[in-house]
Amino acid sequence: MIRTILTYPNPELKKKSAAVTIITDEIRELVSDMTETMYHAPGVGLAAPQIGVHQRVIIIDVSAHDEPNELIIAINPVIVHAEGESYEEEGCLSVPKYAANVRRHASVTVRGLDLEGREQTWHAEGLLAIAFQHEIDHLDGRLFVDHLSPLKRDLFQRRARKAAEAKAAGER
């Protein structure tokens, strides 16, 4: 089932997510819904808080759209090692129509559980490393715009307020 993706400035996006203690049918259904939602959007990653579920679950697929899916499901993901630096443009399904360069680690090692509850380790570089960091941030109530300089963040927030005011005026 395709779920609604929450968008900035929804306060639900700022909440921290709880660890998954048991992988239940509800978690499997959540992952299924997240997958359908992400591919429909389309995006390369989605965290459960983006659809209003505050559980530590992320999915990522950075494969090209014409290649077979390489879906990564990570439950309770944790970055256990990070190195290097990258400065790449990021966007977000929860921050539509906005992108900005964000400083991240160039490579990360992430540990988490798969859908069967087995511990997995992912070594990631490039876009996959950025996606892991971006989605794990969502689990901690952070958006990529929180990484911007105060000036850029202020400009973004002003633009977002104006867009929201224009949308509200159009609905009257």
OpenMM code with the backbone's topology and positions (N, CA, C; nanometers):
from openmm import Vec3, app, unit

residues = "MET ILE ARG THR ILE LEU THR TYR PRO ASN PRO GLU LEU LYS LYS LYS SER ALA ALA VAL THR ILE ILE THR ASP GLU ILE ARG GLU LEU VAL SER ASP MET THR GLU THR MET TYR HIS ALA PRO GLY VAL GLY LEU ALA ALA PRO GLN ILE GLY VAL HIS GLN ARG VAL ILE ILE ILE ASP VAL SER ALA HIS ASP GLU PRO ASN GLU LEU ILE ILE ALA ILE ASN PRO VAL ILE VAL HIS ALA GLU GLY GLU SER TYR GLU GLU GLU GLY CYS LEU SER VAL PRO LYS TYR ALA ALA ASN VAL ARG ARG HIS ALA SER VAL THR VAL ARG GLY LEU ASP LEU GLU GLY ARG GLU GLN THR TRP HIS ALA GLU GLY LEU LEU ALA ILE ALA PHE GLN HIS GLU ILE ASP HIS LEU ASP GLY ARG LEU PHE VAL ASP HIS LEU SER PRO LEU LYS ARG ASP LEU PHE GLN ARG ARG ALA ARG LYS ALA ALA GLU ALA LYS ALA ALA GLY GLU ARG".split()
positions = [
    Vec3(0.0845, -0.1179, 0.0000),
    Vec3(0.0000, 0.0000, 0.0000),
    Vec3(0.0894, 0.1246, 0.0000),
    Vec3(0.0579, 0.2151, -0.0891),
    Vec3(0.1320, 0.3408, -0.0952),
    Vec3(0.0836, 0.4304, 0.0187),
    Vec3(0.1781, 0.4779, 0.0977),
    Vec3(0.1469, 0.5639, 0.2112),
    Vec3(0.1805, 0.7091, 0.1774),
    Vec3(0.1224, 0.7991, 0.2520),
    Vec3(0.1502, 0.9419, 0.2369),
    Vec3(0.2853, 0.9733, 0.2994),
    Vec3(0.3678, 1.0444, 0.2258),
    Vec3(0.4985, 1.0865, 0.2768),
    Vec3(0.4817, 1.2225, 0.3436),
    Vec3(0.5205, 1.2302, 0.4701),
    Vec3(0.5123, 1.3558, 0.5437),
    Vec3(0.6140, 1.4537, 0.4872),
    Vec3(0.5763, 1.5809, 0.4831),
    Vec3(0.6674, 1.6821, 0.4299),
    Vec3(0.6937, 1.7921, 0.5321),
    Vec3(0.8104, 1.8536, 0.5143),
    Vec3(0.8515, 1.9653, 0.5976),
    Vec3(0.7448, 2.0733, 0.5913),
    Vec3(0.7040, 2.1328, 0.7019),
    Vec3(0.7592, 2.1321, 0.8364),
    Vec3(0.6847, 2.0410, 0.9343),
    Vec3(0.6263, 1.9327, 0.8891),
    Vec3(0.5503, 1.8446, 0.9782),
    Vec3(0.6352, 1.8067, 1.1008),
    Vec3(0.5851, 1.8329, 1.2222),
    Vec3(0.6636, 1.8071, 1.3434),
    Vec3(0.6936, 1.6578, 1.3659),
    Vec3(0.6173, 1.5698, 1.3036),
    Vec3(0.6443, 1.4255, 1.3174),
    Vec3(0.7830, 1.3904, 1.2642),
    Vec3(0.8323, 1.4688, 1.1683),
    Vec3(0.9635, 1.4422, 1.1099),
    Vec3(1.0781, 1.4701, 1.2074),
    Vec3(1.0509, 1.5400, 1.3150),
    Vec3(1.1550, 1.5761, 1.4117),
    Vec3(1.1615, 1.4793, 1.5302),
    Vec3(1.0731, 1.3808, 1.5337),
    Vec3(1.0706, 1.2859, 1.6454),
    Vec3(1.1726, 1.1741, 1.6250),
    Vec3(1.2321, 1.1303, 1.7371),
    Vec3(1.3247, 1.0174, 1.7318),
    Vec3(1.2449, 0.8870, 1.7275),
    Vec3(1.3017, 0.7891, 1.6595),
    Vec3(1.2336, 0.6606, 1.6426),
    Vec3(1.2832, 0.5578, 1.7434),
    Vec3(1.1942, 0.4666, 1.7790),
    Vec3(1.2249, 0.3600, 1.8737),
    Vec3(1.2840, 0.2396, 1.8008),
    Vec3(1.3707, 0.1689, 1.8706),
    Vec3(1.4295, 0.0468, 1.8151),
    Vec3(1.3204, -0.0589, 1.7969),
    Vec3(1.3374, -0.1390, 1.6943),
    Vec3(1.2474, -0.2526, 1.6720),
    Vec3(1.2978, -0.3651, 1.7608),
    Vec3(1.2120, -0.4163, 1.8486),
    Vec3(1.2538, -0.5225, 1.9404),
    Vec3(1.2243, -0.6617, 1.8851),
    Vec3(1.1162, -0.6732, 1.8083),
    Vec3(1.0788, -0.8009, 1.7474),
    Vec3(1.0312, -0.7724, 1.6056),
    Vec3(1.0789, -0.8522, 1.5117),
    Vec3(1.0336, -0.8354, 1.3732),
    Vec3(0.9044, -0.9153, 1.3569),
    Vec3(0.7953, -0.8411, 1.3516),
    Vec3(0.6615, -0.8985, 1.3463),
    Vec3(0.6048, -0.8863, 1.2051),
    Vec3(0.4852, -0.9405, 1.1872),
    Vec3(0.4159, -0.9242, 1.0594),
    Vec3(0.3890, -0.7763, 1.0315),
    Vec3(0.3667, -0.6974, 1.1378),
    Vec3(0.3435, -0.5539, 1.1196),
    Vec3(0.4688, -0.4857, 1.0635),
    Vec3(0.5861, -0.5271, 1.1098),
    Vec3(0.7112, -0.4704, 1.0568),
    Vec3(0.7288, -0.5132, 0.9115),
    Vec3(0.6988, -0.6384, 0.8802),
    Vec3(0.7096, -0.6848, 0.7413),
    Vec3(0.6134, -0.6075, 0.6504),
    Vec3(0.4926, -0.5821, 0.6997),
    Vec3(0.3958, -0.5039, 0.6227),
    Vec3(0.4438, -0.3593, 0.6069),
    Vec3(0.5035, -0.3034, 0.7125),
    Vec3(0.5598, -0.1687, 0.7066),
    Vec3(0.6660, -0.1611, 0.5969),
    Vec3(0.7568, -0.2588, 0.5936),
    Vec3(0.8626, -0.2607, 0.4924),
    Vec3(0.8024, -0.2720, 0.3525),
    Vec3(0.7021, -0.3542, 0.3380),
    Vec3(0.6346, -0.3690, 0.2083),
    Vec3(0.5725, -0.2360, 0.1640),
    Vec3(0.5030, -0.1703, 0.2554),
    Vec3(0.4411, -0.0411, 0.2246),
    Vec3(0.5473, 0.0650, 0.1943),
    Vec3(0.6557, 0.0651, 0.2713),
    Vec3(0.7628, 0.1618, 0.2475),
    Vec3(0.8234, 0.1414, 0.1092),
    Vec3(0.8433, 0.0147, 0.0723),
    Vec3(0.9030, -0.0165, -0.0581),
    Vec3(0.8138, 0.0330, -0.1709),
    Vec3(0.6850, 0.0017, -0.1612),
    Vec3(0.5911, 0.0457, -0.2646),
    Vec3(0.5862, 0.1985, -0.2710),
    Vec3(0.5868, 0.2632, -0.1558),
    Vec3(0.5823, 0.4092, -0.1483),
    Vec3(0.7077, 0.4715, -0.2086),
    Vec3(0.8254, 0.4174, -0.1740),
    Vec3(0.9518, 0.4731, -0.2244),
    Vec3(0.9608, 0.4614, -0.3759),
    Vec3(0.9291, 0.3429, -0.4298),
    Vec3(0.9391, 0.3252, -0.5744),
    Vec3(0.8351, 0.4100, -0.6483),
    Vec3(0.7188, 0.4294, -0.5870),
    Vec3(0.6140, 0.5105, -0.6490),
    Vec3(0.6524, 0.6582, -0.6518),
    Vec3(0.7280, 0.7051, -0.5518),
    Vec3(0.7540, 0.8483, -0.5336),
    Vec3(0.8197, 0.9192, -0.6540),
    Vec3(0.9215, 0.8766, -0.7206),
    Vec3(1.0197, 0.7738, -0.6858),
    Vec3(1.1353, 0.8331, -0.6067),
    Vec3(1.1967, 0.7495, -0.5241),
    Vec3(1.3116, 0.7915, -0.4455),
    Vec3(1.4135, 0.6806, -0.4364),
    Vec3(1.5270, 0.7101, -0.3715),
    Vec3(1.6312, 0.6084, -0.3534),
    Vec3(1.6376, 0.5593, -0.2095),
    Vec3(1.5598, 0.6201, -0.1211),
    Vec3(1.5586, 0.5772, 0.0183),
    Vec3(1.4342, 0.6288, 0.0875),
    Vec3(1.3996, 0.5596, 0.1955),
    Vec3(1.2844, 0.6025, 0.2755),
    Vec3(1.3036, 0.5493, 0.4165),
    Vec3(1.2736, 0.6333, 0.5136),
    Vec3(1.2780, 0.5944, 0.6545),
    Vec3(1.1354, 0.5915, 0.7077),
    Vec3(1.1088, 0.4999, 0.7987),
    Vec3(0.9735, 0.4841, 0.8528),
    Vec3(0.9137, 0.6154, 0.9057),
    Vec3(0.9911, 0.7028, 0.9719),
    Vec3(0.9309, 0.8282, 1.0205),
    Vec3(0.8738, 0.9160, 0.9091),
    Vec3(0.9225, 0.8979, 0.7857),
    Vec3(0.8718, 0.9785, 0.6750),
    Vec3(0.7275, 0.9430, 0.6404),
    Vec3(0.6811, 0.8271, 0.6853),
    Vec3(0.5400, 0.7926, 0.6667),
    Vec3(0.4681, 0.7876, 0.8018),
    Vec3(0.5291, 0.8533, 0.9025),
    Vec3(0.4642, 0.8689, 1.0317),
    Vec3(0.4772, 0.7509, 1.1258),
    Vec3(0.5698, 0.6590, 1.0990),
    Vec3(0.5905, 0.5432, 1.1867),
    Vec3(0.7270, 0.5599, 1.2528),
    Vec3(0.7288, 0.5712, 1.3840),
    Vec3(0.8533, 0.6014, 1.4552),
    Vec3(0.9217, 0.4743, 1.5036),
    Vec3(0.9621, 0.3945, 1.4042),
    Vec3(1.0386, 0.2722, 1.4258),
    Vec3(1.1685, 0.2859, 1.3470),
    Vec3(1.2759, 0.2240, 1.3947),
    Vec3(1.4077, 0.2368, 1.3302),
    Vec3(1.4171, 0.1391, 1.2126),
    Vec3(1.3523, 0.1778, 1.1023),
    Vec3(1.3496, 0.0977, 0.9804),
    Vec3(1.3775, 0.1899, 0.8622),
    Vec3(1.4731, 0.1484, 0.7771),
    Vec3(1.5008, 0.2232, 0.6544),
    Vec3(1.5085, 0.1264, 0.5374),
    Vec3(1.4818, 0.1793, 0.4191),
    Vec3(1.5040, 0.1037, 0.2965),
    Vec3(1.5804, 0.1941, 0.2004),
    Vec3(1.6657, 0.1315, 0.1183),
    Vec3(1.7469, 0.2064, 0.0223),
    Vec3(1.7596, 0.1229, -0.1044),
    Vec3(1.7513, 0.1901, -0.2187),
    Vec3(1.7824, 0.1274, -0.3470),
    Vec3(1.8424, 0.2347, -0.4366),
    Vec3(1.9747, 0.2305, -0.4534),
    Vec3(2.0421, 0.3304, -0.5359),
    Vec3(2.0714, 0.2782, -0.6761),
    Vec3(2.0154, 0.1611, -0.7104),
    Vec3(2.0367, 0.1084, -0.8458),
    Vec3(1.9655, 0.1974, -0.9466),
    Vec3(2.0145, 0.1969, -1.0682),
    Vec3(1.9516, 0.2756, -1.1744),
    Vec3(1.8113, 0.2211, -1.1995),
    Vec3(1.7237, 0.3078, -1.2448),
    Vec3(1.5833, 0.2684, -1.2623),
    Vec3(1.5642, 0.1599, -1.3671),
    Vec3(1.6597, 0.1434, -1.4592),
    Vec3(1.6442, 0.0406, -1.5619),
    Vec3(1.7163, -0.0893, -1.5255),
    Vec3(1.7758, -0.0945, -1.4051),
    Vec3(1.8420, -0.2151, -1.3580),
    Vec3(1.7507, -0.2872, -1.2592),
    Vec3(1.7827, -0.4146, -1.2315),
    Vec3(1.7048, -0.4847, -1.1284),
    Vec3(1.7198, -0.4129, -0.9941),
    Vec3(1.6159, -0.4193, -0.9141),
    Vec3(1.6190, -0.3542, -0.7837),
    Vec3(1.7251, -0.4190, -0.6950),
    Vec3(1.7935, -0.3361, -0.6211),
    Vec3(1.8908, -0.3823, -0.5230),
    Vec3(1.8491, -0.3255, -0.3881),
    Vec3(1.7317, -0.3642, -0.3430),
    Vec3(1.6728, -0.3087, -0.2216),
    Vec3(1.7489, -0.3538, -0.0972),
    Vec3(1.7861, -0.2566, -0.0160),
    Vec3(1.8467, -0.2831, 0.1144),
    Vec3(1.7417, -0.2501, 0.2193),
    Vec3(1.7176, -0.3438, 0.3080),
    Vec3(1.6274, -0.3236, 0.4215),
    Vec3(1.7148, -0.3279, 0.5455),
    Vec3(1.7124, -0.2223, 0.6241),
    Vec3(1.7948, -0.2161, 0.7446),
    Vec3(1.7066, -0.1804, 0.8640),
    Vec3(1.7039, -0.2707, 0.9599),
    Vec3(1.6276, -0.2500, 1.0828),
    Vec3(1.7274, -0.2202, 1.1945),
    Vec3(1.7014, -0.1146, 1.2698),
    Vec3(1.7914, -0.0676, 1.3757),
    Vec3(1.9326, -0.0404, 1.3226),
    Vec3(1.9460, 0.0295, 1.2096),
    Vec3(2.0795, 0.0531, 1.1544),
    Vec3(2.1615, 0.1494, 1.2400),
    Vec3(2.2911, 0.1188, 1.2468),
    Vec3(2.3844, 0.2019, 1.3229),
    Vec3(2.5113, 0.2156, 1.2398),
    Vec3(2.5626, 0.3367, 1.2300),
    Vec3(2.6907, 0.3581, 1.1631),
    Vec3(2.7995, 0.3231, 1.2635),
    Vec3(2.8796, 0.2210, 1.2292),
    Vec3(2.9844, 0.1759, 1.3210),
    Vec3(3.1220, 0.2272, 1.2802),
    Vec3(3.1339, 0.2759, 1.1583),
    Vec3(3.2604, 0.3341, 1.1128),
    Vec3(3.2297, 0.4316, 0.9997),
    Vec3(3.2999, 0.5429, 1.0012),
    Vec3(3.2834, 0.6426, 0.8950),
    Vec3(3.4172, 0.7090, 0.8706),
    Vec3(3.4439, 0.7390, 0.7436),
    Vec3(3.5675, 0.8093, 0.7128),
    Vec3(3.5527, 0.8893, 0.5849),
    Vec3(3.6481, 0.9791, 0.5660),
    Vec3(3.6486, 1.0620, 0.4470),
    Vec3(3.5398, 1.1671, 0.4523),
    Vec3(3.5366, 1.2445, 0.3451),
    Vec3(3.4388, 1.3518, 0.3387),
    Vec3(3.3859, 1.3640, 0.1972),
    Vec3(3.2562, 1.3872, 0.1880),
    Vec3(3.1957, 1.4161, 0.0583),
    Vec3(3.1100, 1.5408, 0.0748),
    Vec3(3.0858, 1.6052, -0.0363),
    Vec3(3.0034, 1.7259, -0.0362),
    Vec3(2.9206, 1.7187, -0.1629),
    Vec3(2.8045, 1.6565, -0.1510),
    Vec3(2.7201, 1.6278, -0.2671),
    Vec3(2.5817, 1.6882, -0.2489),
    Vec3(2.5144, 1.7075, -0.3610),
    Vec3(2.3780, 1.7582, -0.3576),
    Vec3(2.2832, 1.6487, -0.3108),
    Vec3(2.1954, 1.6851, -0.2186),
    Vec3(2.0947, 1.5932, -0.1677),
    Vec3(1.9571, 1.6551, -0.1826),
    Vec3(1.8609, 1.5674, -0.1981),
    Vec3(1.7212, 1.6043, -0.1950),
    Vec3(1.6524, 1.5071, -0.1009),
    Vec3(1.5234, 1.5231, -0.0832),
    Vec3(1.4509, 1.4372, 0.0108),
    Vec3(1.3035, 1.4363, -0.0267),
    Vec3(1.2429, 1.3176, -0.0184),
    Vec3(1.1002, 1.3069, -0.0466),
    Vec3(1.0173, 1.3891, 0.0522),
    Vec3(1.0718, 1.4138, 0.1720),
    Vec3(1.0010, 1.4938, 0.2720),
    Vec3(1.0289, 1.6431, 0.2599),
    Vec3(1.1188, 1.6787, 0.1689),
    Vec3(1.1502, 1.8197, 0.1431),
    Vec3(1.1431, 1.8379, -0.0085),
    Vec3(1.0221, 1.8324, -0.0643),
    Vec3(1.0093, 1.8363, -0.2103),
    Vec3(1.0552, 1.9690, -0.2700),
    Vec3(1.1043, 1.9584, -0.3926),
    Vec3(1.1436, 2.0751, -0.4724),
    Vec3(1.2568, 2.1553, -0.4107),
    Vec3(1.3422, 2.0894, -0.3328),
    Vec3(1.4571, 2.1580, -0.2762),
    Vec3(1.5744, 2.0608, -0.2688),
    Vec3(1.6910, 2.1069, -0.3060),
    Vec3(1.8135, 2.0282, -0.2965),
    Vec3(1.9266, 2.1220, -0.2565),
    Vec3(2.0247, 2.0652, -0.1871),
    Vec3(2.1399, 2.1458, -0.1452),
    Vec3(2.2588, 2.0539, -0.1218),
    Vec3(2.3772, 2.1113, -0.1311),
    Vec3(2.4982, 2.0346, -0.1024),
    Vec3(2.5100, 2.0147, 0.0483),
    Vec3(2.5426, 1.8905, 0.0859),
    Vec3(2.5537, 1.8534, 0.2272),
    Vec3(2.6869, 1.7831, 0.2484),
    Vec3(2.7532, 1.8173, 0.3578),
    Vec3(2.8793, 1.7518, 0.3929),
    Vec3(2.8479, 1.6228, 0.4689),
    Vec3(2.9011, 1.5126, 0.4173),
    Vec3(2.8809, 1.3806, 0.4775),
    Vec3(3.0133, 1.3059, 0.4769),
    Vec3(3.0136, 1.1875, 0.5366),
    Vec3(3.1289, 1.0978, 0.5261),
    Vec3(3.1264, 1.0327, 0.3886),
    Vec3(3.2444, 1.0100, 0.3318),
    Vec3(3.2544, 0.9496, 0.1987),
    Vec3(3.2267, 0.7995, 0.2018),
    Vec3(3.2596, 0.7345, 0.3137),
    Vec3(3.2306, 0.5912, 0.3256),
    Vec3(3.1866, 0.5603, 0.4680),
    Vec3(3.0969, 0.4644, 0.4782),
    Vec3(3.0450, 0.4238, 0.6094),
    Vec3(3.0311, 0.2725, 0.6142),
    Vec3(3.0381, 0.2217, 0.7356),
    Vec3(3.0044, 0.0817, 0.7620),
    Vec3(2.8842, 0.0861, 0.8545),
    Vec3(2.7804, 0.0149, 0.8144),
    Vec3(2.6538, 0.0168, 0.8873),
    Vec3(2.6201, -0.1257, 0.9308),
    Vec3(2.5743, -0.1388, 1.0547),
    Vec3(2.5243, -0.2677, 1.1036),
    Vec3(2.3773, -0.2527, 1.1359),
    Vec3(2.3039, -0.3588, 1.1068),
    Vec3(2.1619, -0.3616, 1.1372),
    Vec3(2.1096, -0.5010, 1.1122),
    Vec3(1.9810, -0.5138, 1.1202),
    Vec3(1.9162, -0.6426, 1.0977),
    Vec3(1.8451, -0.6430, 0.9638),
    Vec3(1.8379, -0.7612, 0.9024),
    Vec3(1.7554, -0.7756, 0.7831),
    Vec3(1.6144, -0.8155, 0.8266),
    Vec3(1.5289, -0.8408, 0.7321),
    Vec3(1.3886, -0.8688, 0.7627),
    Vec3(1.3700, -1.0028, 0.8343),
    Vec3(1.4715, -1.0885, 0.8290),
    Vec3(1.4647, -1.2164, 0.9004),
    Vec3(1.5267, -1.2053, 1.0399),
    Vec3(1.5756, -1.0871, 1.0770),
    Vec3(1.6350, -1.0670, 1.2085),
    Vec3(1.7824, -1.1036, 1.2157),
    Vec3(1.8443, -1.1298, 1.1007),
    Vec3(1.9870, -1.1623, 1.0979),
    Vec3(2.0686, -1.0333, 1.0928),
    Vec3(2.1787, -1.0309, 1.1692),
    Vec3(2.2643, -0.9127, 1.1656),
    Vec3(2.3342, -0.9047, 1.0308),
    Vec3(2.3369, -0.7846, 0.9754),
    Vec3(2.4012, -0.7581, 0.8471),
    Vec3(2.4997, -0.6433, 0.8651),
    Vec3(2.6030, -0.6439, 0.7833),
    Vec3(2.6979, -0.5332, 0.7786),
    Vec3(2.7071, -0.4871, 0.6339),
    Vec3(2.6903, -0.3580, 0.6143),
    Vec3(2.7005, -0.2988, 0.4806),
    Vec3(2.8183, -0.2021, 0.4796),
    Vec3(2.9045, -0.2155, 0.3795),
    Vec3(3.0140, -0.1211, 0.3582),
    Vec3(2.9717, -0.0364, 0.2383),
    Vec3(2.9640, 0.0927, 0.2580),
    Vec3(2.9071, 0.1784, 0.1532),
    Vec3(2.9975, 0.2963, 0.1219),
    Vec3(2.9999, 0.3309, -0.0067),
    Vec3(3.0695, 0.4498, -0.0543),
    Vec3(2.9773, 0.5221, -0.1506),
    Vec3(3.0128, 0.6453, -0.1838),
    Vec3(2.9370, 0.7197, -0.2836),
    Vec3(2.7918, 0.7413, -0.2427),
    Vec3(2.7039, 0.7279, -0.3418),
    Vec3(2.5617, 0.7535, -0.3190),
    Vec3(2.5029, 0.6644, -0.2096),
    Vec3(2.5452, 0.5392, -0.2037),
    Vec3(2.4928, 0.4491, -0.1004),
    Vec3(2.5331, 0.4971, 0.0394),
    Vec3(2.6559, 0.5441, 0.0562),
    Vec3(2.6991, 0.5967, 0.1864),
    Vec3(2.6164, 0.7191, 0.2252),
    Vec3(2.5936, 0.8063, 0.1278),
    Vec3(2.5123, 0.9255, 0.1537),
    Vec3(2.3703, 0.8841, 0.1922),
    Vec3(2.3139, 0.7885, 0.1196),
    Vec3(2.1768, 0.7438, 0.1465),
    Vec3(2.1649, 0.6845, 0.2871),
    Vec3(2.2617, 0.6020, 0.3272),
    Vec3(2.2576, 0.5470, 0.4635),
    Vec3(2.2577, 0.6587, 0.5667),
    Vec3(2.3481, 0.7553, 0.5520),
    Vec3(2.3564, 0.8644, 0.6493),
    Vec3(2.2281, 0.9473, 0.6505),
    Vec3(2.1746, 0.9744, 0.5322),
    Vec3(2.0522, 1.0540, 0.5179),
    Vec3(1.9347, 0.9842, 0.5865),
    Vec3(1.9172, 0.8541, 0.5584),
    Vec3(1.8019, 0.7821, 0.6137),
    Vec3(1.8165, 0.7601, 0.7644),
    Vec3(1.9381, 0.7324, 0.8111),
    Vec3(1.9591, 0.7160, 0.9557),
    Vec3(1.9322, 0.8480, 1.0276),
    Vec3(1.9668, 0.9600, 0.9644),
    Vec3(1.9320, 1.0903, 1.0226),
    Vec3(1.7816, 1.1004, 1.0480),
    Vec3(1.7011, 1.0529, 0.9523),
    Vec3(1.5549, 1.0576, 0.9716),
    Vec3(1.5137, 0.9849, 1.0987),
    Vec3(1.5803, 0.8746, 1.1301),
    Vec3(1.5458, 0.7971, 1.2496),
    Vec3(1.5727, 0.8761, 1.3769),
    Vec3(1.6634, 0.9737, 1.3664),
    Vec3(1.6982, 1.0573, 1.4811),
    Vec3(1.6302, 1.1940, 1.4764),
    Vec3(1.5316, 1.2088, 1.3870),
    Vec3(1.4564, 1.3331, 1.3788),
    Vec3(1.5312, 1.4461, 1.3099),
    Vec3(1.6259, 1.4107, 1.2212),
    Vec3(1.7024, 1.5131, 1.1496),
    Vec3(1.6735, 1.5047, 1.0013),
    Vec3(1.6700, 1.6213, 0.9384),
    Vec3(1.6546, 1.6316, 0.7936),
    Vec3(1.7850, 1.6831, 0.7346),
    Vec3(1.8042, 1.6613, 0.6054),
    Vec3(1.9289, 1.7075, 0.5439),
    Vec3(1.9447, 1.8591, 0.5561),
    Vec3(1.8354, 1.9325, 0.5622),
    Vec3(1.8457, 2.0790, 0.5751),
    Vec3(1.9027, 2.1192, 0.7112),
    Vec3(1.8987, 2.0282, 0.8095),
    Vec3(1.9591, 2.0573, 0.9400),
    Vec3(2.1118, 2.0631, 0.9313),
    Vec3(2.1685, 2.0085, 0.8233),
    Vec3(2.3139, 2.0093, 0.8042),
    Vec3(2.3624, 2.1346, 0.7318),
    Vec3(2.2701, 2.2179, 0.6855),
    Vec3(2.3086, 2.3376, 0.6110),
    Vec3(2.3630, 2.4438, 0.7049),
    Vec3(2.4372, 2.5392, 0.6486),
    Vec3(2.4850, 2.6522, 0.7280),
    Vec3(2.3626, 2.7297, 0.7775),
    Vec3(2.3781, 2.8047, 0.8862),
    Vec3(2.2628, 2.8820, 0.9361),
    Vec3(2.2011, 2.9727, 0.8296),
    Vec3(2.2832, 3.0343, 0.7461),
    Vec3(2.2316, 3.1224, 0.6415),
    Vec3(2.1485, 3.0442, 0.5400),
    Vec3(2.2014, 2.9334, 0.4891),
    Vec3(2.1286, 2.8534, 0.3913),
    Vec3(2.0012, 2.7935, 0.4522),
    Vec3(2.0096, 2.7522, 0.5783),
    Vec3(1.8919, 2.6954, 0.6450),
    Vec3(1.7839, 2.8017, 0.6599),
    Vec3(1.8246, 2.9251, 0.6965),
    Vec3(1.7297, 3.0354, 0.7107),
    Vec3(1.6632, 3.0667, 0.5765),
    Vec3(1.7420, 3.0709, 0.4696),
    Vec3(1.6856, 3.0958, 0.3360),
    Vec3(1.5858, 2.9854, 0.2981),
    Vec3(1.6224, 2.8601, 0.3263),
    Vec3(1.5318, 2.7487, 0.2977),
    Vec3(1.4018, 2.7648, 0.3761),
    Vec3(1.4113, 2.7948, 0.5058),
    Vec3(1.2917, 2.8061, 0.5896),
    Vec3(1.2013, 2.9198, 0.5438),
    Vec3(1.2590, 3.0300, 0.5015),
    Vec3(1.1787, 3.1413, 0.4485),
    Vec3(1.1043, 3.0984, 0.3224),
    Vec3(1.1770, 3.0310, 0.2344),
    Vec3(1.1165, 2.9832, 0.1096),
    Vec3(1.0033, 2.8837, 0.1378),
    Vec3(1.0256, 2.7952, 0.2332),
    Vec3(0.9241, 2.6964, 0.2686),
    Vec3(0.8001, 2.7636, 0.3282),
    Vec3(0.8225, 2.8657, 0.4122),
    Vec3(0.7092, 2.9398, 0.4705),
    Vec3(0.6276, 3.0093, 0.3622),
    Vec3(0.6967, 3.0739, 0.2675),
    Vec3(0.6269, 3.1428, 0.1584),
    Vec3(0.5463, 3.0436, 0.0745),
    Vec3(0.6037, 2.9281, 0.0470),
    Vec3(0.5330, 2.8259, -0.0316),
    Vec3(0.4096, 2.7771, 0.0425),
    Vec3(0.4232, 2.7586, 0.1748),
    Vec3(0.3086, 2.7123, 0.2555),
    Vec3(0.1997, 2.8195, 0.2603),
    Vec3(0.2394, 2.9453, 0.2726),
    Vec3(0.1421, 3.0544, 0.2753),
    Vec3(0.0703, 3.0649, 0.1408),
    Vec3(0.1453, 3.0505, 0.0315),
    Vec3(0.0847, 3.0567, -0.1024),
    Vec3(-0.0132, 2.9414, -0.1234),
    Vec3(0.0243, 2.8236, -0.0747),
    Vec3(-0.0635, 2.7065, -0.0870),
    Vec3(-0.1916, 2.7289, -0.0046),
    Vec3(-0.1760, 2.7796, 0.1173),
    Vec3(-0.2925, 2.8045, 0.2032),
    Vec3(-0.3834, 2.9103, 0.1419),
    Vec3(-0.3266, 3.0133, 0.0814),
    Vec3(-0.4065, 3.1187, 0.0184),
    Vec3(-0.4825, 3.0637, -0.1017),
    Vec3(-0.4214, 2.9710, -0.1743),
    Vec3(-0.4855, 2.9106, -0.2893),
    Vec3(-0.5982, 2.8166, -0.2540),
    Vec3(-0.5973, 2.7651, -0.1307),
    Vec3(-0.7014, 2.6720, -0.0868),
    Vec3(-0.8234, 2.7434, -0.0316),
    Vec3(-0.8125, 2.8747, -0.0124),
    Vec3(-0.9261, 2.9499, 0.0441),
    Vec3(-1.0327, 2.9749, -0.0574),
] * unit.nanometer
topology = app.Topology()
chain = topology.addChain("A")
for resn in residues:
    res = topology.addResidue(resn, chain)
    for name in ("N", "CA", "C"):
        topology.addAtom(name, app.Element.getBySymbol(name[0]), res)
